[in-house]
Amino acid sequence: WSCEGNPEFQMEVAEKRPRGTDIILHIDEESKEFLDPTRIRQLLEKYAKFLPVPIVFGKKKEWKDGKEVETDEDLVINETAPLWTKAPSELEDKDYEAFYETLFPMSEKPLFWIHLNIDYPFNLTGILYFPRVKSNMDLQKNKIQLYSNQVFVTDSVEGIVPDFLMLLHGVIDSPDIPLNVSRSYLQADHNVKKISAYITRKVADKLTELFKEDRKNFEEKWEVLDLFVKYGMLTQEKFYEKAEKFALLKNTEKKYFTLEEYRELISANQTDKEGHVVYLYAVDTEQQYSYIKEANAHGYDVLLMDGQLDIHLISMLEQKLAQSHFVRVDSDTLDNLIRKADDEKKESDVSEEDQELLRQLFESQLPKEDKVMISVQTGHQGSDAKPILLVQGEYMRRMKEMAAMQQGMNFYGEMPDSFNFVLNTDHPLIKKVLTEEEQACDEKLKPILSDIKGWEARQADLREAQSKKKEDEITAQEKEDMTNTDHKLDELREQRNQVLAEYAGTNKTVSQLIDLALLGNGMLKGEALSQFIKRSVELIG
């Protein structure tokens, strides 16, 4: 019988005295590498390393008289009874660790492992290890080897193992997984779905067991487990249902809490007037140090959410946890982050007109940067609070951070960064700036402000009169009168802003306060930082 690799073959009469079959392969010129013993052994060790029958590859060799010579002993290159085929009761920790080193030489010892063994309603055996993952998920994938009756099939197990568990290492062996089929068919296969659900459940049960048996040890390993667990919670609803009991949150004091424990901790003090429990969080304890300390001074606790999946986890938890809201500690003033029902908001002793002058005064000195929008607001947080605070709104910042990691959100990624300067009108420095502005600009501003008041009153009268009429009842003269009034007000306000800008350019306190807020957020660099240092020296002198 002979064949050239196609459906056709030839059979001829042949003389052969010994019984049995000889298989003769003819290698073409391009495939001569497969005649190299080293290459043949590589292939055998990859695909037949754990074959259930011994594979003899020549004879063992030893050094004799200064050279390597063959012995009479067969060289068996495979392990016919790998660890996953044995009962867990027969094995010790050192056995699992040695097997892991066999699979993944030069790797750190795994955190722990799960021994899979089920024969109904499907057959599945294997061992999955939790490696010491750092941060880069892609470098850790494709480390689970799929076998069928101890014959290696592939190390690409997407569709069989849940996506979040692709970060695990190890082997799974099942004759019930269909081979040589499309991925879509594989994912729809009944047995594959059961196997995937079984693996997810076993992993969740193992983590639950570790959490309950040794909470302290579990917390020590959390930095490594964090990525697995959060990835699973985000992608597998069934896993989330189990993980919510052992998933941990860490605060800025490095204390760990379950979701339920943390809610109990903060609900009394961090519930706003709408009944929402407000979870304050930071992403960098050094950069946001002052915001964290101010929150702590008010009796608030702050979470540390600095993981690469935390921004997505936050959005999911807001949907899962009833009446819950997550806000970054530097996204607004504390009074605005947690609005209390019993807060008696006293009126500021700075008039609305003066607050507008302050806003324009500071706005005129704001830095101009591409793709950055900065506005100025006023508030009154008390004389002991900071005179000026730079904050970035929670919603847009979160959307931009998610856009950087998730396709389909490019719209948010292209939008400019938006920041707000909040001036504390209760602080002596802000009051001093206002007093100095009044003394320096009163002569120029008084007639302009008087005119603005007069024209604003006229604008209000015109709007009230027009609001009582239908659109087609408003005459052309009335429309022109309103347009002229709007233009006049714009001119007067521009004159006011010009006066304020000229003065603000000479007031070092204004520039110093702005730069201090920028510096506190790591946004003061280059020439602006150099000018700030020079100005600071001048003020000290």
MOQUI-V693447 format. One line per field, one symbol per residue. phi: phi as a letter, one per 40 degrees, with the letter a starting at -180 (. if undefined). psi: psi as a letter, one per 20 degrees, with the letter a starting at -180 (. if undefined). Layout:
phi=???
psi=???
This chain:
phi=.aabgbccabbbcacaccchbcbbbbccdcbcccccdccccdcccccbcbdcbcbcbgbcbacafgacbcbcccccbbbcbcdccccdccbbdccccccccccbdgcccccaabccaabacacabibbbcccccaccccbcfbbccbbfgbcbabbbdgbcddcccccbhbbbaccccbfbccccccccccccccccccdcccccccccccccadcccccccdccdcdccccccbbcccddccccbcbbbcccgbbacdccccccbccbbbcccgcccccabbacccbdcccccccccgcbbcbbbccbccccdccccccccfbabbccbcacdcccbcccccccccccbccccccccdcccdcbccbbcfbbbbbbbabbhcccccabbbbdcccccccccccbbcgbddccccccbbbcbcccccdccccdcccccccbdcccdccccccccccccccccccccccbcdccccccccccccccccccccccccdcccccccdcbccccccccccccccbgbbafccccccccccccccc
psi=pqqjjriqrqpqpqpogqqappopppprhikihjiphggghggghghkhkpiqqopmbqqqqppkjrpqqaipqoojroimrhiiqphiiqrghgghhhghggmqjqqqrgarpopoqjpjrpprrppqormpehohhiirkjpppqoljppgrjnkphgpqghjiirqbqqppiipprlrqhhhghipghggggghggggggghghgghghhngghghhihhhhgggghgghhioghhghhhihipqqprijkqqqrggghghgihhikpriijppoopqqiohghkghgghgghhjjqqpqomjqiihhhgghghhhgpplqpppqhjirqhhhgnoqhjpnoqqqjpqhghhhggghghhijqqoqqkppprprqrojqiirqhqppqpqgghggghhhhiipqjkhghhiqqppqppopoiiphghhgggghgghhigghhghghghggghhggggggggghhiqrgiiprhghghggghgggggggghhgghgggggghiiohgghggghggggijkjorcghgghggghggghg.
